[in-house]
């Protein structure tokens, strides 16, 4: 799927809308016309529907469990590769389409998949939450767009049909009880870091590690304003006023949010925020050895430059007495690709060309 060709109107707030429903993308009927047809044509997928046309409950539940495994890996990738990690409630409450009372948090902007979380600790100071955009590397963006186009609608349809699972939901990570609990993210982080690094890191441990690495390899701005989740007192956030805004009789906070705001911008998200956080995300991508955008055809034919030998496992050496058996080649934390056994491979090893749905002979839910 060519993300650069996707149109996404961030100002369109109709309930249920997102980039798939945008008519210019011509994706609205793709999941039903292609995904279901190919699923039923496959060996395992054909067994999900019974002779009377109803769905086979047990086999559909097995398929939904496989989708949940993929969603866990997608959660890990987005949490790790987008930049400074968000707090658990912030990322687990991401909406991929507009809800009844809240707008979505996932957008496609200039060929990049962007998630926007809202930081509410500045609410009392500025009377508005701070919107924090994070940009995914293009391979993770491919996974997000393909999943939301083909898999999410199918999963919801099957869930409603058998009365099991998340049903209809605007959240990416949800079950029958609503958005996933924070313990789910902790479980995923510990499992993946334990297997890839030899050190099981919870969400709080990883946040401290990521901020420390970001300060060293990305810059001081990477961790500016960061406060530990368990701190009771927050440091005041520093807002530097623009001389141009001062000359107009207002501060920067008022200027960027109320004057000359682009019509297609998300509520509480300013152009200044985007220009501030996008370079930080792209610098984090480079640190992880990932590309923010798809390389051109000429660049793909050129052998990639040798990566720095500094890895996450080198930076997070286990404590004395710990198990240090996996401290080199398995250091990449941005590793995800579904296979029949739900194993994980490096994102860098995904196909260089556009990701397209599998053919009937390849697709096997």
Legacy VTK file of the C-alpha trace (Angstrom):
# vtk DataFile Version 3.0
C-alpha trace
ASCII
DATASET POLYDATA
POINTS 365 float
0.000 0.000 0.000
1.431 3.364 -1.034
1.057 5.559 2.046
2.184 8.618 0.083
-0.905 8.282 -2.120
-3.368 8.139 0.781
-5.592 11.147 1.395
-6.617 11.891 4.980
-8.751 14.889 5.979
-7.970 15.490 9.644
-10.693 18.113 9.968
-13.498 15.712 8.969
-15.110 14.703 12.259
-18.076 12.627 11.161
-18.530 9.601 13.379
-16.842 6.481 11.979
-14.659 8.349 9.497
-10.940 7.722 8.918
-8.634 7.390 5.924
-10.332 4.197 4.711
-13.702 5.964 4.418
-12.171 8.789 2.373
-13.640 8.344 -1.106
-10.465 9.507 -2.812
-8.614 6.449 -1.483
-11.211 3.972 -2.845
-10.662 1.582 0.058
-14.123 1.462 1.612
-15.205 -1.806 -0.021
-11.756 -3.397 -0.372
-11.913 -5.426 2.814
-15.252 -7.023 1.883
-14.600 -7.484 -1.828
-11.106 -8.885 -1.384
-10.405 -10.050 2.145
-13.536 -12.134 2.705
-13.437 -13.574 -0.816
-9.801 -14.613 -0.451
-10.334 -15.906 3.074
-13.176 -18.207 2.017
-11.133 -19.394 -0.979
-8.268 -20.539 1.262
-8.093 -23.984 2.843
-8.510 -22.893 6.472
-10.637 -19.847 5.749
-13.189 -21.875 3.845
-13.806 -23.978 6.953
-14.797 -20.888 8.947
-18.177 -20.833 7.233
-20.562 -23.752 7.594
-22.779 -25.291 4.925
-25.821 -23.272 6.003
-23.865 -20.025 5.537
-23.327 -19.320 9.237
-19.905 -18.844 10.776
-18.168 -21.707 12.551
-17.875 -20.322 16.088
-14.856 -22.324 17.245
-12.783 -21.600 14.129
-13.716 -17.915 14.158
-12.586 -17.673 17.788
-9.255 -19.242 16.796
-8.865 -16.637 14.066
-9.701 -13.801 16.477
-7.040 -15.083 18.885
-4.490 -14.933 16.070
-5.532 -11.340 15.358
-5.073 -10.494 19.046
-1.517 -11.851 18.900
-0.831 -9.600 15.934
-2.361 -6.614 17.719
-0.033 -7.198 20.658
2.959 -7.085 18.331
1.588 -3.997 16.584
1.206 -2.333 19.977
4.818 -3.142 20.791
6.075 -1.728 17.487
4.125 1.510 17.715
5.078 2.014 21.369
8.789 1.470 20.727
9.397 3.027 17.303
7.314 6.217 17.466
9.726 8.159 19.669
9.465 8.887 23.381
6.998 6.253 24.644
3.569 7.433 25.686
1.998 6.481 28.987
0.038 3.242 28.939
-3.466 4.786 29.111
-2.564 7.213 26.320
-1.459 4.647 23.742
-4.057 2.016 24.678
-6.863 4.533 24.157
-5.852 5.396 20.583
-8.861 5.569 18.254
-8.426 4.753 14.574
-11.789 6.309 13.631
-13.940 9.083 15.054
-16.118 8.035 17.963
-19.328 9.440 19.384
-17.685 11.918 21.750
-13.978 11.771 20.850
-12.122 12.222 17.564
-9.591 9.700 16.314
-5.872 9.702 17.120
-4.415 7.987 14.020
-3.769 10.001 10.858
-1.825 9.823 7.623
0.144 13.033 7.134
2.516 13.634 4.214
3.118 9.916 3.720
3.684 9.220 7.427
1.393 7.497 9.918
0.960 9.820 12.889
-0.533 9.054 16.293
-1.640 11.942 18.508
-1.909 11.502 22.257
-3.164 14.171 24.622
-1.112 15.085 27.654
-3.515 16.335 30.346
-1.045 17.513 32.990
-1.008 20.979 31.347
-4.813 21.244 31.433
-4.926 23.384 34.575
-2.138 25.653 33.330
-3.353 26.309 29.771
-7.009 25.142 29.958
-6.310 22.781 27.040
-4.468 19.445 26.894
-1.165 19.317 25.062
-1.305 17.246 21.882
1.806 15.140 21.298
2.245 13.732 17.764
4.422 10.691 17.133
5.422 9.474 13.682
5.921 5.834 12.765
8.742 4.565 10.522
7.339 3.709 7.112
7.455 -0.073 7.576
5.430 0.172 10.787
3.167 2.638 9.000
2.609 0.000 6.320
1.533 -2.502 8.961
-0.865 0.020 10.520
-2.535 1.062 7.256
-2.879 -2.481 5.884
-4.230 -3.732 9.211
-6.797 -0.934 9.494
-7.857 -1.373 5.869
-8.302 -5.146 5.683
-8.077 -6.851 9.080
-9.819 -4.540 11.560
-13.151 -4.382 9.637
-13.122 -8.160 9.123
-12.341 -8.792 12.786
-15.206 -6.562 13.877
-17.639 -8.248 11.502
-16.709 -11.729 12.705
-16.796 -10.614 16.337
-20.332 -9.279 15.978
-21.447 -12.364 14.036
-20.506 -14.819 16.801
-20.978 -12.464 19.768
-17.390 -12.780 20.939
-14.519 -10.305 21.087
-14.437 -6.528 20.818
-17.442 -6.136 18.520
-17.761 -2.699 16.932
-15.172 -0.376 18.411
-13.277 2.758 17.405
-10.242 1.650 19.446
-7.323 -0.207 17.898
-6.709 -2.217 21.068
-9.975 -3.221 22.698
-11.973 -6.228 23.807
-15.541 -6.749 25.003
-14.766 -4.612 28.093
-13.377 -1.632 26.188
-9.748 -0.528 25.684
-7.084 -2.952 26.848
-5.881 -2.666 30.409
-2.371 -1.353 31.112
-1.322 -4.816 32.247
-1.581 -5.950 28.628
1.121 -3.490 27.521
3.306 -4.490 30.461
2.972 -8.148 29.492
3.884 -7.445 25.856
6.874 -5.274 26.795
8.280 -7.835 29.217
7.792 -10.701 26.781
9.436 -8.995 23.832
12.297 -7.347 25.738
12.943 -10.579 27.611
13.235 -12.609 24.400
15.101 -10.002 22.344
17.350 -8.460 25.003
17.523 -11.051 27.735
16.191 -8.452 30.184
12.447 -8.190 30.885
11.526 -4.496 30.911
8.139 -3.297 32.114
6.528 -0.138 30.760
8.087 2.092 33.413
11.540 0.516 33.054
11.429 0.950 29.288
10.313 4.571 29.534
13.302 5.425 31.698
15.638 3.532 29.351
14.157 5.149 26.229
14.391 8.651 27.662
17.990 8.077 28.726
18.966 6.780 25.290
17.047 9.594 23.625
18.893 12.237 25.615
22.205 10.712 24.614
21.622 9.850 20.959
18.759 12.153 19.874
19.116 15.250 22.018
17.890 16.914 25.184
14.599 17.890 23.534
13.669 14.210 23.211
12.903 13.974 26.922
11.859 17.551 27.668
8.842 17.666 29.934
9.093 13.985 30.823
7.966 13.085 34.299
7.754 9.603 35.812
4.223 8.263 36.085
4.493 7.751 39.815
5.688 11.235 40.680
3.239 13.202 42.801
4.516 16.672 41.936
5.071 17.818 38.375
7.654 20.329 37.334
6.185 23.346 35.524
6.533 23.148 31.781
8.531 25.932 30.181
6.942 27.797 27.308
9.241 30.149 25.402
7.314 33.035 23.878
7.848 34.019 20.280
8.762 37.736 19.914
6.275 37.971 17.035
3.465 36.765 19.270
4.511 39.129 22.077
4.415 42.080 19.665
0.823 41.133 18.838
-0.130 41.278 22.513
-0.396 37.547 23.160
1.726 34.588 24.190
2.876 31.695 22.030
0.316 29.326 23.544
-2.544 31.571 22.372
-0.958 32.416 19.037
-0.295 28.910 17.776
-3.679 27.562 18.862
-6.052 30.387 17.896
-4.541 32.478 15.096
-3.832 31.386 11.504
-4.460 27.743 12.402
-4.675 25.476 9.297
-8.234 24.306 8.677
-7.191 20.664 8.401
-5.370 20.511 11.727
-6.480 18.353 14.658
-8.022 20.054 17.687
-5.323 21.093 20.191
-2.621 20.126 17.653
-0.632 22.980 16.141
1.722 23.170 13.214
4.436 24.054 15.720
3.875 20.753 17.530
4.203 18.817 14.287
7.394 20.604 13.279
8.816 20.020 16.768
8.023 16.344 17.240
8.469 15.015 13.709
12.268 15.563 13.664
12.490 13.879 17.077
10.619 10.819 15.796
12.788 10.688 12.683
15.960 10.926 14.778
14.689 8.055 16.916
14.054 6.031 13.741
17.658 6.543 12.683
18.883 5.451 16.108
16.887 2.221 15.743
18.219 1.704 12.213
14.809 2.255 10.600
13.766 4.490 7.721
11.183 7.201 8.280
10.187 7.064 4.624
10.441 4.455 1.923
13.746 4.713 0.094
13.665 5.530 -3.618
14.214 2.856 -6.248
17.843 3.902 -6.715
18.473 3.844 -2.983
16.956 0.367 -2.665
19.475 -0.981 -5.176
22.364 0.492 -3.206
23.709 -1.724 -0.389
22.689 -0.215 2.968
25.360 1.487 5.000
26.833 -0.482 7.853
24.898 0.184 11.027
26.480 1.406 14.215
27.487 -1.392 16.536
25.795 0.416 19.410
22.633 -1.518 20.216
19.962 -1.511 22.860
21.392 -4.638 24.408
24.803 -2.942 24.688
23.177 -0.021 26.515
21.068 -2.155 28.822
23.505 -4.769 30.094
21.948 -7.112 32.665
22.911 -6.662 36.305
25.617 -8.927 37.714
24.340 -12.467 37.888
21.783 -11.761 35.136
21.487 -13.690 31.926
23.573 -11.993 29.232
23.234 -14.666 26.580
21.411 -12.400 24.133
23.320 -9.126 24.136
24.261 -8.631 20.503
22.481 -9.856 17.413
18.975 -9.891 18.914
19.090 -6.291 20.068
16.540 -4.735 17.723
13.385 -3.781 19.616
11.512 -2.889 16.427
10.939 -6.441 15.284
7.635 -7.632 14.034
6.128 -9.705 11.290
3.344 -12.222 11.553
3.886 -15.777 10.406
1.959 -18.970 10.983
3.508 -19.360 14.426
3.328 -15.645 15.266
7.118 -15.364 15.462
8.922 -12.042 15.190
11.450 -11.059 12.590
13.192 -7.784 11.970
11.128 -4.992 10.485
14.091 -4.318 8.220
13.546 -7.719 6.612
10.010 -6.993 5.449
9.549 -6.752 1.661
10.891 -3.554 0.180
7.953 -3.202 -2.204
4.402 -2.159 -1.325
2.511 -4.493 0.988
-0.548 -5.961 -0.714
-3.125 -8.485 0.487
-2.241 -12.126 -0.054
-3.544 -14.082 -3.006
-6.073 -16.879 -2.395
-3.333 -19.477 -2.383
-1.222 -17.488 0.090
-3.845 -16.203 2.507
-4.441 -18.560 5.398
-6.228 -17.008 8.356
LINES 1 366
365 0 1 2 3 4 5 6 7 8 9 10 11 12 13 14 15 16 17 18 19 20 21 22 23 24 25 26 27 28 29 30 31 32 33 34 35 36 37 38 39 40 41 42 43 44 45 46 47 48 49 50 51 52 53 54 55 56 57 58 59 60 61 62 63 64 65 66 67 68 69 70 71 72 73 74 75 76 77 78 79 80 81 82 83 84 85 86 87 88 89 90 91 92 93 94 95 96 97 98 99 100 101 102 103 104 105 106 107 108 109 110 111 112 113 114 115 116 117 118 119 120 121 122 123 124 125 126 127 128 129 130 131 132 133 134 135 136 137 138 139 140 141 142 143 144 145 146 147 148 149 150 151 152 153 154 155 156 157 158 159 160 161 162 163 164 165 166 167 168 169 170 171 172 173 174 175 176 177 178 179 180 181 182 183 184 185 186 187 188 189 190 191 192 193 194 195 196 197 198 199 200 201 202 203 204 205 206 207 208 209 210 211 212 213 214 215 216 217 218 219 220 221 222 223 224 225 226 227 228 229 230 231 232 233 234 235 236 237 238 239 240 241 242 243 244 245 246 247 248 249 250 251 252 253 254 255 256 257 258 259 260 261 262 263 264 265 266 267 268 269 270 271 272 273 274 275 276 277 278 279 280 281 282 283 284 285 286 287 288 289 290 291 292 293 294 295 296 297 298 299 300 301 302 303 304 305 306 307 308 309 310 311 312 313 314 315 316 317 318 319 320 321 322 323 324 325 326 327 328 329 330 331 332 333 334 335 336 337 338 339 340 341 342 343 344 345 346 347 348 349 350 351 352 353 354 355 356 357 358 359 360 361 362 363 364
